[in-house]
Amino acid sequence: MPSRTSEATAPAAEDGDGQSRSIAAVERAMDVLLYFGRSGRPDLGVTEIATALGLTKAAVHRILTALRSRELITVDPSTRRYALGHAAVTLGRAYLARTDLRAMAGPELRALAAETGETATLSLRRGDTRLYVDQVVPEHELRLDVNIGIPYPLHAGSSSKAFLAFVDDDELDVYLERHRLDEITDRTITDPAKLRKELAAIRKRGYATSRGERQPGATSIAAPVYDHDGHVVAVVSVAGPVGRFKPDSPELAKSLLKATGRISAQLGYSGA
């Protein structure tokens, strides 16, 4: 009888060990996936991930291969750098649908549109682009309507610059190496040195302005929304026709920053 007890309990112990190893493997994979969102970078290399998470490069490569098989991660064949894949974007959209950043920002957009009589918008970043996800449009005959869901470059317009101004220096360097600063209008900043100077000024004052840089005849002001880690997760802007709307008004800037501050507070940002 004792021998049977020993034989019966041995597989159970092995099963427990195997389960522990499986859980540890899943946790490492989740750590890698979460690091893509936490890093704030559009793509990452194996060495960067391994160093940040204290894993071997071989382990990171195995994890990335598994995540790629589920389209949670994608790889650029030329650079061998990895980025979030379509399935991860789907998860992100599901998260937003539940935390609903648009629902959080909605009252602030409506209040800004009512106060200014101009269009208030919410933008999210997607890789090296950003896109509008919501807007509140005033009842003017002459007014600005934005295109929801269309990607725009990060160097032109106040909402785009409000994202680019708050990336770290290394990420800005990489962006400028990868992308030509195409002239979208005759007011688009196309000189990298001039853009860097503009972005530094935006960081200092906390908001960006634009006069026809992306859309002729339009002018705008935009400020970032921060999450609990202090990362920029969205941008709120107010925009109107250039002849009517003055984006450099101190009172307007104050109203916008208060609005983005309230949204950021809902996401756990303390302002520290």
C-alpha positions in Angstrom: 0.0 0.0 0.0 2.7 2.6 0.8 4.3 2.0 -2.6 1.0 2.6 -4.3 0.6 5.9 -2.4 4.1 6.9 -3.5 3.4 6.1 -7.1 0.1 7.9 -7.0 1.5 11.1 -5.6 4.5 11.3 -7.9 2.6 12.2 -11.1 0.6 14.8 -9.1 3.9 16.5 -8.1 5.1 16.4 -11.6 1.8 17.9 -12.8 2.2 20.7 -10.2 5.7 21.5 -11.4 4.6 21.5 -15.0 1.7 23.8 -14.2 4.1 26.2 -12.3 6.4 26.2 -15.3 3.5 26.9 -17.7 2.2 29.8 -15.5 5.7 31.3 -15.4 6.0 31.1 -19.1 2.6 32.8 -19.5 3.7 35.5 -17.1 6.9 36.2 -19.0 5.0 36.4 -22.3 2.6 38.9 -20.6 5.6 40.9 -19.3 7.0 41.2 -22.8 3.6 42.2 -24.3 3.0 44.8 -21.6 6.5 46.2 -22.0 5.6 47.3 -25.6 2.8 49.5 -24.2 4.9 50.7 -21.2 8.0 51.6 -23.2 6.3 54.3 -25.2 8.3 53.3 -28.3 6.7 52.3 -31.6 9.0 49.3 -31.9 11.6 47.3 -29.9 14.5 45.0 -30.5 15.2 41.7 -28.8 18.2 43.0 -26.8 16.2 46.0 -25.5 13.4 43.8 -24.3 15.8 41.2 -22.7 17.7 44.0 -20.9 14.6 45.7 -19.6 13.0 42.6 -18.3 16.0 40.6 -17.2 15.4 37.8 -19.6 17.8 36.0 -22.0 17.6 37.0 -25.7 16.8 33.4 -26.5 13.8 33.4 -24.1 12.6 36.8 -25.6 12.9 35.4 -29.1 10.8 32.4 -28.2 8.2 34.6 -26.6 8.1 37.0 -29.6 7.7 34.0 -32.0 4.7 32.7 -29.9 3.1 36.2 -29.8 3.6 36.6 -33.6 1.8 33.4 -34.2 -1.3 35.0 -32.6 -0.7 38.4 -34.4 -0.1 40.1 -31.0 3.3 41.1 -32.3 4.6 41.9 -35.8 8.2 42.2 -37.0 9.8 44.4 -39.7 11.9 42.0 -41.8 14.4 44.6 -42.8 15.2 46.0 -39.3 14.2 42.9 -37.2 12.4 45.2 -34.8 9.1 44.2 -33.3 5.8 46.2 -32.8 2.3 45.5 -31.5 0.3 43.6 -34.0 -3.3 43.7 -35.2 -4.6 41.4 -32.4 -3.0 43.7 -29.8 -4.7 46.7 -31.4 -8.0 44.8 -31.1 -7.3 44.3 -27.4 -6.5 47.9 -27.0 -9.7 48.9 -28.7 -11.7 46.6 -26.4 -10.0 48.2 -23.4 -10.8 51.7 -24.6 -14.4 50.6 -25.1 -14.5 49.6 -21.4 -12.5 52.4 -19.8 -13.8 54.5 -22.7 -11.4 57.4 -23.0 -13.9 58.9 -25.4 -16.6 58.8 -22.7 -14.2 60.4 -20.3 -13.2 63.2 -22.7 -16.7 63.7 -24.1 -17.9 66.2 -21.4 -14.7 68.2 -21.8 -15.0 68.3 -25.6 -18.6 69.5 -25.3 -17.6 72.1 -22.7 -14.7 73.4 -24.8 -16.9 73.5 -28.0 -19.6 75.4 -26.1 -17.1 77.9 -24.5 -15.2 78.6 -27.7 -17.8 78.1 -30.4 -15.3 76.0 -32.3 -14.6 72.3 -33.0 -13.1 70.3 -30.1 -11.4 67.0 -30.9 -9.8 63.9 -29.3 -6.8 62.2 -31.0 -5.0 59.0 -30.3 -1.5 57.9 -31.5 -1.0 54.9 -33.7 2.7 54.1 -34.2 4.3 57.0 -36.1 0.9 58.6 -36.8 -2.1 59.9 -34.9 -5.8 59.9 -35.7 -9.0 61.7 -34.6 -11.3 59.4 -32.7 -14.0 61.9 -31.6 -15.1 65.5 -32.2 -17.8 68.0 -31.1 -18.7 70.4 -33.8 -20.4 73.8 -33.2 -23.5 74.9 -35.1 -21.8 77.4 -37.3 -22.3 77.7 -41.0 -18.5 78.1 -41.3 -16.9 75.4 -39.2 -14.3 72.7 -39.2 -15.1 69.0 -39.4 -12.2 66.5 -39.0 -11.9 63.1 -40.6 -12.3 60.4 -37.9 -9.9 57.4 -38.1 -7.6 58.8 -40.8 -3.9 58.6 -39.9 -1.8 61.9 -40.0 1.9 62.4 -39.6 3.3 63.6 -36.3 5.1 66.7 -37.5 2.2 68.8 -38.9 -0.6 70.4 -36.9 -1.1 71.1 -33.3 -2.5 67.7 -32.3 0.3 65.9 -34.0 3.0 68.1 -32.5 1.4 67.7 -29.0 2.2 64.0 -29.3 5.7 64.3 -30.8 6.8 67.0 -28.3 6.5 64.7 -25.4 8.5 61.7 -26.7 12.0 61.2 -25.3 15.0 62.4 -27.3 15.9 59.0 -28.7 12.5 58.3 -30.0 12.4 61.8 -31.6 15.8 61.0 -33.3 14.4 57.8 -34.6 11.3 59.4 -35.9 13.2 62.1 -37.8 15.5 59.4 -39.2 12.6 57.4 -40.5 10.4 60.1 -41.9 10.8 63.0 -44.2 9.1 66.1 -43.0 6.8 66.4 -46.0 5.3 69.7 -46.9 1.5 69.3 -46.4 0.8 73.0 -46.8 3.1 76.0 -47.3 3.1 76.5 -43.5 4.2 72.9 -42.6 7.5 72.8 -40.7 9.9 70.8 -42.9 13.3 71.6 -41.3 14.2 69.2 -38.5 16.1 71.8 -36.6 13.2 74.2 -36.7 10.8 71.4 -35.7 13.0 70.5 -32.7 13.0 74.1 -31.5 9.2 74.2 -31.9 8.8 70.9 -30.0 11.0 72.2 -27.1 8.7 75.3 -26.8 5.6 73.1 -26.7 7.1 71.0 -23.9 7.9 74.1 -22.0 4.4 75.7 -22.2 2.4 72.4 -22.2 0.4 72.9 -25.4 0.9 73.2 -29.2 -0.6 75.7 -31.7 -0.9 75.6 -35.5 -1.8 78.0 -38.2 -2.5 76.1 -41.4 0.3 73.6 -41.0 -1.8 70.6 -41.9 -5.0 72.1 -43.3 -5.0 75.4 -45.1 -7.3 78.0 -43.5 -7.5 76.2 -40.2 -5.9 77.1 -36.9 -5.8 75.1 -33.7 -4.5 74.6 -30.2 -3.8 71.1 -28.6 -2.7 69.7 -25.3 -1.8 66.2 -24.2 -3.7 63.8 -21.8 -1.5 61.7 -19.5 -2.1 58.3 -17.9 -1.1 57.3 -14.4 2.5 56.7 -15.5 2.8 60.2 -17.0 2.7 58.9 -20.6 0.8 60.8 -23.2 -2.2 58.7 -24.2 -4.3 61.2 -26.1 -4.5 64.8 -27.3 -7.4 67.2 -27.0 -7.6 70.2 -29.5 -9.8 73.1 -30.3 -9.8 74.2 -34.0 -11.5 76.8 -36.1 -11.2 79.0 -39.3 -8.0 81.1 -39.3 -9.9 84.4 -39.7 -12.0 83.8 -36.6 -10.2 81.5 -34.2 -7.2 82.8 -32.2 -5.3 79.7 -30.8 -2.7 81.8 -28.8 -5.2 83.3 -26.4 -4.0 82.8 -22.8 -7.5 82.2 -21.6 -8.1 79.6 -24.2 -4.8 77.8 -23.3 -5.9 77.9 -19.6 -9.3 76.3 -20.4 -7.7 73.6 -22.6 -5.1 72.7 -20.0 -7.7 72.5 -17.2 -9.8 70.2 -19.4 -6.9 67.9 -20.2 -5.9 68.0 -16.6 -9.3 66.7 -15.5 -9.2 63.9 -18.0 -5.7 62.9 -17.0 -6.8 62.9 -13.3 -9.4 60.3 -14.2 -6.6 58.1 -15.6 -4.7 58.4 -12.4 -2.2 61.1 -13.4 -1.2 63.2 -10.4 0.7 65.9 -12.3 3.9 65.2 -10.4 
